[in-house]
């Protein structure tokens, strides 16, 4: 049976990854079946490259990957940057100032291939600290940080692709609304629950969110379009799988948008089909439906 699609745009956290943060044998085998059937697999993740490389190795992916929510496309094998949607210095400056006003160190994600490190941590004049959730994440994934007090110490502002904080939701969500009102259409903002270790989760029952600010062009559908053009697919038939707010653009614009059974309301609202949850190999189920021609 002929495939209905050319590209499978695949989110990682909450989608390919199960609740334990790993790829199940069923999902791993299904991705390989899709690849062998001729689907171009294009992982699209909110993680940086260093934060997802072990997952991509687990599924045998060696081509381009969209990282940082689509703000950058990188080559997995070499680490080379293929494309990036850099933020304007003025957008970064306003976001960082707002983060500091809320008592947070700003996490400024860089193009590692160009800058030589992952995050510029801007502590501000009051020397704000990183949230314990971020400390755990950075240590677990061996993320390289550079600490500065001011953005004026940033030697390469042109390599910034995201500015973010990790903080209690009761502080980060109102801040996102204020920043959205300020930036309007000139920037893209996301707020969603952070991935958190069971130890930290059980220690205080905090509701911790990630608040991210990007260039307005930096989203997963832009990355999918770039990938399609590079593969000479100018009217690509795309199917997309995702679960959260940073997946909305690709779920909405793809020929077939598939939200996970565990997906956030924003993702479910724009999807064409709902598959099983990430705890029940929803990716494998969706791929099998696609390969059978049922979807």
C-alpha positions as CSV (number, residue, x, y, z in Angstrom):
1,X,0.0,0.0,0.0
2,X,1.3,3.5,-0.9
3,X,2.1,5.8,1.9
4,X,-0.2,8.8,2.4
5,X,2.6,10.9,3.9
6,X,6.2,11.9,3.3
7,X,7.3,13.2,6.7
8,X,6.6,12.1,10.2
9,X,7.2,15.1,12.6
10,X,7.7,13.5,16.0
11,X,7.7,15.2,19.4
12,X,9.7,13.5,22.2
13,X,8.7,14.4,25.8
14,X,5.1,13.3,26.5
15,X,4.9,11.7,23.0
16,X,7.7,9.3,22.0
17,X,8.9,9.1,25.6
18,X,6.8,7.3,28.1
19,X,6.1,8.6,31.6
20,X,9.4,7.2,32.8
21,X,11.3,9.4,30.2
22,X,12.5,6.5,28.0
23,X,11.5,5.1,24.6
24,X,9.6,1.8,24.9
25,X,10.6,-1.2,22.8
26,X,7.2,-0.9,21.0
27,X,7.7,2.7,20.1
28,X,11.3,2.1,19.1
29,X,10.3,-0.8,16.8
30,X,7.5,1.3,15.3
31,X,9.8,4.2,14.4
32,X,12.0,1.8,12.6
33,X,9.1,0.3,10.7
34,X,8.1,3.8,9.6
35,X,11.6,4.6,8.5
36,X,11.8,1.3,6.5
37,X,8.5,2.1,4.9
38,X,9.9,5.3,3.5
39,X,8.6,7.9,6.0
40,X,11.2,10.6,6.7
41,X,11.5,10.8,10.5
42,X,12.0,14.4,11.7
43,X,12.2,14.6,15.5
44,X,10.9,17.9,16.8
45,X,11.7,18.6,20.5
46,X,11.7,21.4,23.0
47,X,15.1,20.1,24.3
48,X,18.4,21.4,23.2
49,X,20.6,19.0,21.2
50,X,22.8,17.9,24.1
51,X,19.6,17.2,26.0
52,X,18.1,14.8,23.5
53,X,21.1,13.2,21.7
54,X,20.8,10.0,23.8
55,X,17.1,9.7,22.8
56,X,17.9,10.1,19.2
57,X,20.7,7.5,19.4
58,X,18.2,5.1,21.0
59,X,15.9,5.3,18.0
60,X,18.8,5.2,15.5
61,X,18.2,8.7,14.2
62,X,21.2,10.3,12.4
63,X,19.7,13.1,10.3
64,X,18.4,16.6,11.1
65,X,16.5,17.3,14.3
66,X,14.5,20.3,15.3
67,X,15.5,21.4,18.8
68,X,14.5,24.2,21.2
69,X,10.9,24.0,20.0
70,X,11.9,24.5,16.4
71,X,14.2,27.5,17.0
72,X,17.1,25.5,15.6
73,X,17.7,22.6,13.2
74,X,20.9,20.6,13.9
75,X,22.6,17.6,12.4
76,X,22.7,14.8,15.0
77,X,25.8,13.0,13.8
78,X,28.1,16.1,13.6
79,X,26.3,18.5,16.0
80,X,26.5,21.1,13.2
81,X,23.8,23.8,13.1
82,X,21.9,23.7,9.8
83,X,19.5,26.6,10.5
84,X,18.5,28.8,13.4
85,X,15.9,31.4,14.2
86,X,17.9,33.8,16.4
87,X,16.3,36.2,18.8
88,X,16.7,39.9,18.5
89,X,18.9,41.4,21.3
90,X,16.0,43.8,22.3
91,X,13.7,40.8,22.9
92,X,16.2,39.0,24.9
93,X,17.0,42.0,27.0
94,X,13.4,42.7,27.9
95,X,12.7,39.0,28.7
96,X,15.8,38.8,30.9
97,X,14.9,42.0,32.7
98,X,11.4,40.7,33.4
99,X,12.9,37.4,34.7
100,X,15.2,39.2,37.1
101,X,12.3,41.4,38.4
102,X,10.6,38.1,39.4
103,X,13.7,36.9,41.2
104,X,14.9,34.4,38.6
105,X,18.2,33.8,36.9
106,X,17.6,33.9,33.1
107,X,18.5,30.8,31.1
108,X,19.6,32.0,27.7
109,X,20.0,29.1,25.3
110,X,22.7,29.4,22.7
111,X,23.6,27.7,19.5
112,X,26.2,25.4,21.0
113,X,27.9,24.7,17.7
114,X,28.6,28.4,17.2
115,X,29.0,29.6,20.8
116,X,30.8,26.6,22.3
117,X,28.4,26.1,25.3
118,X,24.7,25.5,25.9
119,X,23.3,28.1,28.3
120,X,24.3,31.6,29.3
121,X,22.9,31.9,32.8
122,X,22.4,35.6,33.5
123,X,22.1,36.1,37.3
124,X,21.5,39.8,37.4
125,X,22.9,42.3,40.0
126,X,21.1,40.4,42.8
127,X,22.8,37.1,41.8
128,X,19.6,35.1,41.3
129,X,20.0,31.4,41.5
130,X,18.9,28.6,39.2
131,X,15.8,26.7,40.3
132,X,16.6,23.2,41.8
133,X,14.7,21.6,39.0
134,X,17.1,23.2,36.5
135,X,20.1,22.2,38.5
136,X,18.9,18.6,38.4
137,X,18.2,18.7,34.7
138,X,21.6,20.3,33.8
139,X,23.6,17.9,35.9
140,X,21.7,14.8,34.7
141,X,22.2,15.7,31.0
142,X,25.7,17.3,31.3
143,X,24.6,20.6,30.0
144,X,27.4,23.2,29.7
145,X,26.7,26.5,31.4
146,X,28.4,29.9,31.4
147,X,27.5,32.3,34.3
148,X,27.4,36.1,33.8
149,X,25.9,38.9,35.8
150,X,24.7,41.0,32.9
151,X,23.8,40.5,29.2
152,X,26.5,43.0,28.5
153,X,28.9,40.2,29.1
154,X,27.4,38.1,26.3
155,X,30.1,37.9,23.7
156,X,27.7,36.4,21.0
157,X,24.2,37.7,21.3
158,X,23.6,36.7,17.7
159,X,23.6,33.0,18.8
160,X,20.7,33.2,21.2
161,X,17.7,31.1,20.3
162,X,15.6,31.1,23.5
163,X,15.3,32.9,26.8
164,X,13.6,31.1,29.6
165,X,13.1,30.4,33.3
166,X,12.0,27.5,35.4
167,X,9.8,28.6,38.3
168,X,6.7,28.0,40.4
169,X,3.7,28.2,38.1
170,X,1.9,30.8,40.2
171,X,4.7,33.2,39.3
172,X,5.7,32.1,35.8
173,X,2.2,31.9,34.3
174,X,1.2,35.5,35.2
175,X,4.6,36.7,34.0
176,X,4.0,34.9,30.6
177,X,0.7,36.8,30.2
178,X,2.4,40.1,30.9
179,X,5.2,39.4,28.5
180,X,2.7,38.3,25.8
181,X,0.9,41.6,26.2
182,X,4.2,43.4,25.8
183,X,5.6,41.5,22.8
184,X,2.4,40.9,20.9
185,X,3.2,39.2,17.6
186,X,6.9,40.0,17.7
187,X,7.8,37.0,19.9
188,X,6.5,33.5,20.6
189,X,5.9,32.4,24.3
190,X,5.2,29.1,25.9
191,X,4.5,28.0,29.4
192,X,4.1,24.3,30.4
193,X,4.9,21.9,33.3
194,X,8.6,21.2,33.6
195,X,10.0,17.6,33.5
196,X,10.9,16.9,37.1
197,X,12.6,14.1,39.0
198,X,10.5,12.0,41.3
199,X,12.7,13.1,44.3
200,X,12.1,16.8,43.7
201,X,8.4,16.2,42.9
202,X,7.9,14.3,46.2
203,X,10.0,16.8,48.2
204,X,7.5,19.7,48.2
205,X,4.7,19.0,45.7
206,X,5.6,22.2,43.7
207,X,3.9,22.9,40.4
208,X,6.9,24.0,38.4
209,X,6.6,25.5,34.9
210,X,9.0,26.4,32.1
211,X,8.4,29.8,30.6
212,X,10.1,30.3,27.2
213,X,10.5,33.3,24.9
214,X,11.4,32.8,21.2
215,X,11.6,34.8,18.0
216,X,8.2,34.8,16.4
217,X,9.4,32.5,13.6
218,X,10.8,29.9,15.9
219,X,8.2,27.1,16.1
220,X,8.0,23.5,15.1
221,X,6.0,24.0,11.9
222,X,8.7,26.5,10.6
223,X,11.3,23.7,11.2
224,X,9.2,21.2,9.4
225,X,8.9,23.5,6.4
226,X,12.6,24.0,6.4
227,X,13.2,20.3,6.5
228,X,10.8,19.7,3.6
229,X,12.4,22.3,1.4
230,X,15.8,20.8,2.1
231,X,14.5,17.5,0.9
232,X,12.9,19.0,-2.2
233,X,9.4,18.4,-0.9
234,X,7.6,21.7,-1.7
235,X,4.1,20.3,-1.1
236,X,5.0,17.9,1.7
237,X,2.5,15.4,3.1
238,X,3.2,15.7,6.8
239,X,1.9,13.8,9.7
240,X,2.7,15.1,13.1
241,X,2.6,13.6,16.6
242,X,2.7,15.8,19.7
243,X,1.2,16.5,23.1
244,X,1.7,20.1,24.2
245,X,1.6,23.8,23.5
246,X,4.8,23.8,21.5
247,X,3.4,21.2,19.2
248,X,0.3,23.2,18.3
249,X,1.7,24.8,15.1
250,X,2.7,21.4,13.5
251,X,-0.5,19.6,14.7
252,X,-2.6,22.4,13.2
253,X,-0.7,22.8,9.9
254,X,0.2,19.1,9.1
255,X,-2.0,17.1,6.7
256,X,-2.6,14.8,9.7
257,X,-2.1,16.2,13.2
258,X,-2.2,13.4,15.9
259,X,-2.4,14.4,19.5
260,X,-1.5,11.9,22.3
261,X,-4.2,10.6,24.6
262,X,-2.3,12.4,27.4
263,X,-2.1,15.7,25.4
264,X,-2.8,19.1,26.8
265,X,-6.2,20.7,25.8
266,X,-4.4,23.1,23.4
267,X,-2.9,20.2,21.4
268,X,-6.1,18.2,21.4
269,X,-8.1,21.2,20.1
270,X,-6.1,21.5,16.9
271,X,-5.5,17.8,16.2
272,X,-7.3,15.7,13.6
273,X,-7.0,12.4,15.6
274,X,-6.3,11.4,19.1
275,X,-4.1,8.3,19.6
276,X,-3.4,6.4,22.8
277,X,-1.4,7.9,25.6
278,X,2.4,7.9,25.9
279,X,1.9,5.3,28.7
280,X,0.3,3.0,26.2
281,X,2.6,3.3,23.2
282,X,0.5,5.8,21.5
283,X,3.2,6.6,19.0
284,X,3.5,2.9,17.9
285,X,-0.3,2.7,17.6
286,X,-0.4,5.8,15.4
287,X,2.4,4.7,13.2
288,X,0.8,1.3,12.6
289,X,-2.5,3.0,11.6
290,X,-0.6,5.3,9.2
291,X,1.4,2.4,7.6
292,X,-1.8,0.4,7.3
293,X,-3.5,3.3,5.4
294,X,-6.2,3.6,8.1
295,X,-5.2,7.2,8.9
